[in-house]
Amino acid sequence: MAHEPTNEAGVVFAFGMMAQRLGFVVHRLQTEFPDCEAMREVARGQWQRVRIEFEFESRNFLLHKHQPEGCDLIVCWVHNWPECPEHLDVIELSRVARQG
């Protein structure tokens, strides 16, 4: 990418570029909630199904009135939702990108 994402579509693209490095295999993308179904390698040879919601900013999950029970993971560019439910993992791609 020439520039960092400025919206949710950019986050989806950035995740697609980083998914393998992050240990994900994407099975399905859709426009309804949740945006993605994938498998995540949690240990060598052990995979877990995860439901992913993409957001530019993590707090948009709340603004879009998504139900936390319907999702396992938020993938965002900026994690700015300190009150995010504990069971929801968050991957902040801007941080991952800075780490190389």
C-alpha positions as CSV (number, residue, x, y, z in Angstrom):
1,M,0.0,0.0,0.0
2,A,1.3,3.5,-0.9
3,H,-0.6,5.1,2.1
4,E,-2.2,3.9,5.3
5,P,-5.9,3.1,5.3
6,T,-8.4,5.9,5.7
7,N,-11.6,3.7,5.9
8,E,-12.8,0.2,6.6
9,A,-12.2,-0.9,3.0
10,G,-8.6,-0.1,3.4
11,V,-8.5,-2.1,6.6
12,V,-9.9,-5.1,4.8
13,F,-7.2,-4.7,2.1
14,A,-4.4,-4.3,4.7
15,F,-5.6,-7.4,6.6
16,G,-5.6,-9.4,3.4
17,M,-2.0,-8.4,2.9
18,M,-1.0,-9.4,6.5
19,A,-3.3,-12.3,7.1
20,Q,-0.8,-15.1,6.5
21,R,1.9,-13.4,8.6
22,L,-0.7,-13.0,11.4
23,G,-1.6,-16.7,11.2
24,F,-5.0,-16.5,9.5
25,V,-6.6,-18.3,6.6
26,V,-9.7,-16.5,5.4
27,H,-12.7,-18.6,4.5
28,R,-15.4,-16.1,3.8
29,L,-15.8,-12.3,3.4
30,Q,-19.3,-10.7,3.4
31,T,-21.0,-7.4,3.7
32,E,-23.2,-8.4,6.7
33,F,-22.0,-8.7,10.3
34,P,-19.6,-10.3,10.9
35,D,-17.5,-9.3,7.9
36,C,-15.2,-12.3,7.8
37,E,-14.9,-16.0,8.9
38,A,-11.4,-17.3,9.2
39,M,-9.2,-19.9,10.8
40,R,-6.6,-18.6,13.2
41,E,-3.5,-20.7,14.1
42,V,-3.4,-20.7,17.9
43,A,-0.6,-23.2,18.2
44,R,1.4,-25.2,15.7
45,G,-1.1,-27.2,13.7
46,Q,-4.1,-26.1,15.9
47,W,-6.6,-23.9,14.3
48,Q,-9.6,-22.0,15.7
49,R,-12.6,-20.6,13.8
50,V,-13.0,-16.9,14.3
51,R,-15.6,-14.4,13.3
52,I,-14.0,-11.0,12.4
53,E,-15.5,-7.6,12.2
54,F,-13.4,-5.0,10.3
55,E,-13.6,-1.4,11.4
56,F,-11.3,1.6,10.7
57,E,-11.5,2.6,14.4
58,S,-12.4,-0.1,17.0
59,R,-15.1,2.1,18.6
60,N,-17.0,2.0,15.3
61,F,-18.1,-1.5,16.4
62,L,-20.1,0.2,19.1
63,L,-21.3,3.0,16.9
64,H,-22.6,0.5,14.3
65,K,-24.5,-1.3,17.1
66,H,-23.0,-4.7,16.5
67,Q,-23.7,-7.4,19.0
68,P,-20.4,-8.5,20.7
69,E,-21.7,-12.1,21.0
70,G,-21.7,-12.4,17.2
71,C,-18.0,-11.8,16.9
72,D,-14.7,-13.0,18.2
73,L,-12.3,-10.4,16.9
74,I,-12.1,-6.8,15.7
75,V,-9.5,-5.9,13.1
76,C,-9.0,-2.2,12.9
77,W,-6.5,0.4,12.0
78,V,-6.8,2.4,15.2
79,H,-7.8,0.8,18.5
80,N,-9.6,3.6,20.4
81,W,-12.3,1.7,22.4
82,P,-10.9,1.2,25.9
83,E,-14.2,-0.3,27.1
84,C,-14.2,-3.0,24.5
85,P,-15.6,-6.2,26.0
86,E,-12.9,-8.5,27.3
87,H,-13.9,-11.5,25.2
88,L,-13.4,-9.5,22.0
89,D,-9.8,-9.7,20.8
90,V,-8.6,-6.6,18.9
91,I,-5.8,-6.5,16.3
92,E,-4.7,-2.9,15.6
93,L,-3.1,-3.2,12.2
94,S,-1.3,0.2,12.4
95,R,0.7,-1.3,15.3
96,V,1.4,-4.5,13.4
97,A,2.5,-2.5,10.3
98,R,5.0,-0.4,12.4
99,Q,6.5,-3.6,13.8
100,G,7.4,-4.8,10.3
